[in-house]
Amino acid sequence: MQVSRNAVFSVALVALVGGVAGFVTWKESARSALPPGIFSANGRVEANQVDIATKLAGRIVEVIPREGDMVEAGAVVARLDKDQLEAQLRQGEAEAQRARQALVAAEAMVASRRAELTFADQEVKRSAALVDKGYTPREKMDQRQQQLASAEAALNAAIAQVDQAKATVKAADAQVEQIKTVLTDATVRSPVRGRVQYRLIEPGAVLAAGGRILSVLDLSDVHMTIFLPAREAGRLTVGDEARVVLDAYPQYVFPANVSFVAGEAQFTPKTVETREEREKLMFRIKLQAPREMVKEIEDRVKTGLRGMAYVRTDRVAVWPVKLAPKLPS
């Protein structure tokens, strides 16, 4: 009988302990449960990686940033050897100067030919008056008219030379501008603000046009990509609020916004005929981090970090306290 009482007592104690544990588990689950209108999904941090390349073929004489350095948009990151280009520029400028001198000479020739034409025209008029009075033979008049026609032809030829000289000046100036543009391209600048991920070459390397120099992580576009079922994704619109909690920083909650919702499903079955199959449809969602926030914590930004994303499909839903934004100080 005593043994039976002990057994009953043991069973009751186990049941009590189990009940307490179950109650604690239930309370913890209730505390961590998300309110209606807020859904979670796994994701990872991503950012665009920009390869900085040279437009020109040539020898690299300087690569400025090191791996891990921050570079600003428009900052000089590398320089190519410019000796040959500078020599071409000096030659082009000399050709342009020579073309201008030729233009000046051609314009002077026009002035001279125009003066000759004026004189020939006056001679024709004087000869005509003398012929009418019988003081000059008709042959003299014909000679003056021939000289006038020659002066007109010479003037037209001089004007054509001026036009040609002007075209030569324009071509020479265009050549100089082209060389200056090429010289500008010999100084390589970063198109974005970001962190240097890889330094792909060192000074002294000879690259072909399009050769890559640096790989830079564009910190102006830090985002997390997640996938949500069709039912939840269909309620999202661009601009909806989101939260991100990274595995590496579980103590922080980063705010974000929906910046992209795929227009078509991923992992779509070939035929969608039943409700169960429709629920398998997954849509790609992009959550954008505010640029001001990223700039403040950019030293902590690393692509590939995993974490949990929380999106709000109902704008009247209240974020739980545990998902209130909390940033590193």
C-alpha positions in Angstrom: 0.0 0.0 0.0 2.9 2.3 0.8 4.5 1.5 -2.5 1.2 2.4 -4.3 1.0 5.8 -2.6 4.6 6.6 -3.5 3.9 5.7 -7.1 0.8 7.9 -7.2 2.8 10.7 -5.6 5.6 10.3 -8.2 3.1 10.4 -11.1 1.4 13.5 -9.7 4.8 15.2 -9.3 5.8 14.4 -12.8 2.5 15.7 -14.1 2.9 18.9 -12.1 6.4 19.5 -13.4 5.3 18.7 -16.9 2.3 21.1 -16.6 4.5 23.9 -15.3 7.0 23.3 -18.1 4.2 23.3 -20.7 2.8 26.5 -19.2 6.2 28.2 -19.4 6.7 27.0 -23.0 3.3 28.3 -23.9 3.9 31.7 -22.4 7.2 32.0 -24.1 5.7 30.9 -27.4 2.9 33.5 -26.9 5.4 36.1 -26.1 7.4 35.4 -29.2 4.5 35.0 -31.6 4.0 37.6 -34.2 0.7 39.6 -34.3 -1.6 39.3 -37.3 -0.4 41.3 -40.3 3.3 40.7 -39.6 5.2 37.9 -41.2 8.8 36.7 -41.0 11.2 35.1 -43.4 14.8 34.2 -43.7 17.1 36.3 -45.8 20.7 37.6 -46.2 22.3 41.0 -46.6 23.2 41.9 -50.2 24.7 44.9 -52.0 25.7 45.6 -55.5 29.3 44.8 -56.3 30.8 47.2 -58.8 33.8 46.4 -60.9 35.9 49.5 -61.7 37.7 49.0 -65.0 39.8 51.1 -67.3 38.4 52.4 -70.6 41.8 52.5 -72.1 44.5 50.0 -72.8 47.7 50.9 -71.0 50.1 50.4 -68.1 48.9 51.1 -64.6 51.2 53.4 -62.7 49.2 53.8 -59.5 46.4 52.1 -57.6 45.4 54.2 -54.6 43.0 52.4 -52.3 43.7 49.2 -50.4 41.2 46.4 -49.7 38.8 47.5 -47.0 39.2 51.2 -47.8 36.2 53.4 -48.3 36.1 55.4 -51.6 33.8 58.3 -52.4 32.0 58.6 -55.7 34.2 60.4 -58.1 37.4 59.8 -56.1 40.5 58.9 -58.0 41.4 55.2 -57.6 44.0 54.5 -60.2 46.1 56.2 -62.9 47.5 55.0 -66.2 50.7 56.0 -67.9 50.0 59.2 -69.8 53.4 60.0 -71.4 52.3 58.9 -74.9 49.0 60.6 -74.6 50.5 63.8 -73.5 52.9 63.7 -76.5 49.9 63.2 -78.8 48.2 66.2 -77.1 51.2 68.4 -77.7 51.4 67.3 -81.3 47.6 67.9 -81.8 47.9 71.3 -80.3 50.7 72.1 -82.7 48.6 70.9 -85.6 45.7 73.1 -84.4 48.0 76.1 -84.2 49.3 75.5 -87.7 45.8 75.2 -89.0 44.9 78.6 -87.4 47.9 80.2 -89.0 46.8 78.7 -92.4 43.4 80.2 -91.8 44.9 83.7 -91.2 46.9 83.4 -94.4 43.9 82.3 -96.4 41.8 85.2 -95.0 44.6 87.6 -96.0 44.6 86.1 -99.5 40.9 86.7 -99.7 41.4 90.4 -98.8 44.1 90.6 -101.5 42.0 88.9 -104.1 39.1 91.2 -103.3 41.2 94.3 -103.8 42.4 92.9 -107.1 38.8 92.3 -108.2 37.9 95.9 -107.2 40.8 97.3 -109.2 40.0 95.1 -112.3 36.3 96.2 -112.1 37.4 99.9 -112.1 39.7 99.2 -115.0 36.8 97.7 -117.0 34.7 100.8 -116.3 37.4 103.2 -117.3 38.1 101.2 -120.5 34.4 101.2 -121.3 34.3 105.0 -121.1 37.3 105.4 -123.3 36.0 102.9 -125.9 32.8 104.8 -126.1 34.8 108.0 -126.9 37.0 106.2 -129.3 40.2 106.8 -127.3 40.9 103.1 -126.6 40.6 100.1 -129.0 38.0 97.4 -128.4 40.8 94.9 -127.8 41.9 96.8 -124.7 38.3 96.5 -123.3 38.3 92.8 -123.9 41.6 92.4 -122.1 40.3 94.3 -119.1 37.2 92.2 -118.9 39.3 89.0 -119.0 41.4 90.4 -116.1 38.1 91.0 -114.2 36.9 87.5 -114.8 40.3 86.1 -113.6 40.1 88.3 -110.5 36.7 87.0 -109.7 37.9 83.4 -110.1 40.9 84.1 -107.9 38.7 85.5 -105.2 36.3 82.5 -105.3 39.3 80.2 -105.0 40.6 82.2 -102.0 37.2 82.0 -100.3 37.2 78.3 -100.8 40.6 78.0 -99.2 39.3 80.0 -96.2 36.4 77.5 -95.9 38.9 74.6 -96.1 41.2 76.2 -93.5 38.2 76.7 -91.1 37.3 73.0 -91.5 40.9 72.0 -90.8 40.9 74.1 -87.7 37.7 72.5 -86.5 39.2 69.0 -87.2 42.4 69.9 -85.3 40.4 71.3 -82.4 38.3 68.1 -82.3 41.4 66.0 -82.3 42.8 67.9 -79.4 39.5 67.6 -77.4 39.5 63.8 -78.1 43.0 63.5 -76.8 42.1 65.5 -73.7 39.1 63.2 -73.1 41.3 60.2 -73.4 43.8 61.8 -71.0 40.9 62.3 -68.6 40.0 58.6 -68.9 43.6 57.7 -68.0 42.6 58.9 -64.4 40.2 56.2 -63.2 37.5 57.3 -60.7 35.1 55.4 -58.6 31.5 55.7 -59.9 30.0 54.9 -56.5 30.7 55.3 -52.8 31.6 52.0 -51.2 34.2 49.7 -49.7 36.9 48.2 -51.7 36.4 44.4 -51.7 39.2 43.3 -54.0 42.3 45.0 -55.4 42.6 43.1 -58.6 45.9 44.4 -60.0 49.0 46.2 -58.9 51.0 49.1 -60.4 53.0 48.0 -63.4 50.3 45.8 -64.8 49.4 46.3 -68.4 45.7 46.1 -69.0 43.5 45.9 -72.1 40.6 48.2 -72.5 38.0 47.1 -70.0 40.5 45.5 -67.7 39.3 45.4 -64.1 41.2 47.2 -61.4 39.0 47.2 -58.2 35.9 45.6 -57.0 33.8 47.9 -54.8 30.8 47.2 -52.7 28.2 49.8 -53.4 26.9 50.9 -49.9 24.2 53.1 -51.4 22.1 49.9 -52.1 22.3 47.6 -49.1 19.3 45.3 -49.0 18.0 41.9 -47.9 16.3 39.5 -50.3 13.5 37.3 -48.9 10.9 35.0 -50.3 7.3 35.0 -49.2 4.3 32.9 -50.1 1.8 34.3 -52.6 -0.8 35.1 -49.9 1.5 37.3 -47.9 3.5 38.7 -50.9 0.2 39.8 -52.6 -0.5 42.2 -49.7 2.8 44.0 -49.9 3.4 47.2 -51.7 6.6 49.2 -52.2 7.3 51.4 -49.2 5.8 49.0 -46.6 7.7 48.9 -43.3 10.0 46.0 -42.4 12.5 45.0 -39.7 15.7 43.0 -40.0 17.5 41.1 -37.2 20.8 39.7 -38.2 22.3 36.5 -36.7 25.6 38.3 -36.1 23.9 41.1 -34.2 20.8 39.6 -32.5 20.7 42.5 -30.0 19.9 45.1 -32.8 16.8 45.6 -34.9 17.4 47.4 -38.2 14.5 49.3 -39.9 13.9 48.7 -43.6 11.3 49.2 -46.3 10.0 47.1 -49.1 11.6 48.4 -52.3 10.7 45.6 -54.7 8.0 42.9 -55.0 8.5 40.5 -57.9 5.9 40.6 -60.6 5.9 36.9 -61.0 6.3 33.9 -58.7 9.5 32.0 -58.2 9.5 28.2 -57.9 6.2 28.1 -59.8 4.8 24.6 -60.6 4.2 23.9 -64.3 0.5 23.8 -63.7 -1.3 25.4 -60.8 -4.7 23.8 -60.3 -5.2 23.3 -56.6 -5.2 25.6 -53.5 -2.2 23.6 -52.1 -0.2 24.3 -55.3 -1.1 28.0 -55.2 0.2 28.2 -51.7 3.6 26.9 -52.9 4.1 30.0 -55.0 6.9 32.1 -53.6 7.6 35.8 -54.6 11.0 37.5 -54.2 10.9 40.6 -52.0 13.6 43.2 -51.6 14.0 45.1 -48.3 16.0 48.3 -48.6 18.0 49.7 -45.7 17.8 53.5 -45.3 21.0 55.1 -46.7 21.4 57.4 -43.7 21.4 54.4 -41.4 23.8 52.5 -43.5 26.2 55.4 -43.6 26.3 55.6 -39.8 27.0 51.8 -39.4 28.8 51.2 -42.7 31.8 49.7 -40.9 29.5 46.8 -39.8 27.9 46.2 -43.2 28.9 42.9 -44.7 27.2 41.1 -47.5 26.2 37.5 -46.9 25.1 38.0 -43.3 22.0 35.9 -42.6 19.1 36.9 -40.5 15.4 37.2 -40.1 13.3 39.7 -41.8 9.8 40.9 -40.7 7.4 42.6 -43.0 4.1 44.2 -42.2 1.3 43.4 -44.7 -1.3 45.3 -42.6 -0.5 49.0 -42.0 -2.7 49.1 -38.9 -0.8 46.2 -37.3 1.3 47.3 -34.3 4.9 46.2 -34.2 5.7 44.2 -31.1 8.1 45.8 -28.6 10.9 43.3 -29.4 10.9 44.6 -33.0 11.3 48.2 -32.1 14.3 49.7 -34.0 17.5 49.4 -32.1 20.7 50.5 -33.7 24.3 50.3 -32.7 25.5 53.4 -30.8 
